[in-house]
Amino acid sequence: MDLRQVALAFNNSERIVAVFAQEGDRVKAGQVLARLVTSCDLLSQSHLSRLRSRLDSLQISSVAEQISAERKRNYMRRPRESALRSLISFRA
């Protein structure tokens, strides 16, 4: 067996996504040598991504509702302001 190749036993759902030490590096006990990602991690990331998209959608929807409400308030003010201007000009 080539010393640079090592058989590693993982579950079927795990992959190495980062290697933090190379051949010949000095390492300490407890040092993280590599990072694995599991299907659970991938599902969690996918779920988080969907939640972020949903949050963005809700925020956009909320902004649209706020704009619509502000337009309605402005629309409702116009007749009252117009009536007040008419009254003021009538008194003058």
C-alpha positions in Angstrom: 0.0 0.0 0.0 1.3 3.5 -0.9 1.9 5.5 2.3 0.0 8.4 0.7 -3.1 6.4 0.4 -5.1 5.4 3.4 -8.3 3.5 3.5 -10.8 5.3 5.7 -14.0 3.9 7.0 -16.9 6.3 6.8 -20.6 5.9 6.6 -21.9 6.0 3.1 -23.2 9.5 3.7 -19.9 11.1 4.7 -17.4 13.0 2.5 -14.1 14.8 3.3 -14.6 18.4 2.5 -11.4 19.9 3.9 -7.9 18.6 4.8 -6.0 20.7 7.4 -2.8 18.7 7.6 -0.6 17.3 4.9 1.9 14.5 4.8 5.0 15.4 6.9 3.2 18.1 8.9 3.7 18.0 12.7 0.4 17.6 14.4 -0.7 17.6 18.0 -3.0 15.3 19.9 -6.6 16.5 19.4 -5.8 18.7 16.3 -8.4 18.6 13.6 -6.9 17.0 10.6 -9.9 17.1 8.2 -13.5 18.0 8.1 -16.3 15.7 7.1 -19.7 16.5 5.8 -22.6 14.1 6.2 -25.9 13.9 4.4 -27.5 15.3 7.6 -25.2 18.4 7.2 -26.2 18.7 3.6 -29.8 18.4 4.4 -29.4 21.0 7.2 -27.7 23.3 4.7 -30.5 22.8 2.2 -33.1 23.4 4.8 -31.4 26.5 6.0 -31.2 27.7 2.4 -34.9 27.2 2.0 -35.6 29.0 5.2 -33.5 32.0 4.1 -35.3 32.1 0.8 -38.7 32.0 2.7 -37.5 34.8 5.0 -36.4 36.9 2.0 -39.8 36.3 0.4 -41.7 37.3 3.6 -39.6 40.4 4.0 -40.2 41.4 0.4 -43.9 40.7 0.9 -43.9 42.8 4.1 -42.2 45.7 2.3 -44.8 45.5 -0.5 -47.6 45.5 2.1 -46.1 48.5 3.8 -45.9 50.4 0.6 -49.4 49.5 -0.3 -50.7 50.6 3.1 -48.8 53.9 2.8 -50.3 54.5 -0.6 -53.8 53.9 0.8 -53.1 56.3 3.6 -51.9 59.0 1.2 -54.9 58.4 -1.0 -57.3 58.8 1.9 -55.6 62.0 2.9 -56.0 63.7 -0.5 -59.8 64.3 -0.3 -59.5 65.7 3.3 -56.5 67.9 2.4 -58.3 69.1 -0.8 -61.5 69.9 1.3 -59.3 71.8 3.8 -57.7 73.8 1.0 -61.1 74.6 -0.5 -62.4 75.7 2.9 -59.4 77.9 3.5 -59.6 79.5 0.1 -63.4 80.0 0.5 -62.8 81.8 3.9 -60.1 84.1 2.3 
